């Protein structure tokens, strides 16, 4: 099995060291390190990793801005690390196309699930993008699909991946775009809540 190739970016070398050690213990391959957002973007363009794990607060270009570029250039999903879980940051991160979010301090055991979710979300995002053919539209669609997935996970006890496959399948069977399917699920749920 191919090992997942990762670039890590944090302006504190100690955190990078810890992170590299944790990731290596978990069987991941760290292919590059950067101390700021701009270097992280350039490194990712060059090395084409499977995922980039980076801190939000960095000099020269913050993690969210770097994530936006990596998403737009379709290079790799980004898992953001932050000591803050402020709503405004999470919102900005989501709009930039960030695939995952991990609040510091985290344990080694938190890393693998966060990485796997980020990789799965990026795959889903690429599928949405192929369907709509436009990045902005794909980001819009993703917001709806994420909400619809959440509803299916809550109401039908599905995993995130199962919920996405269910939406994808409904989309194919009904020959409707995933956005329309997601909107229908959200609407049905709202109507159900009111009655």
Protein Blocks (a to p, Z undefined) as FASTA:
>chain_A
ZZdddddddfbfklmmmmmmmmmmnopacfbdcfbfklmmmmmmmnopabdcddfbdghi
afklmmmmmmmnomaccddddfbfcfklmmmmmmnopabdcdddddfklmmmmmmmmmmm
mmmmmmmmmmnopaklmmmmmmmmmmmmmmmmmmnopafklmmmmmmmmmmmnopafklm
mmmmmmmmmmmmmZZ
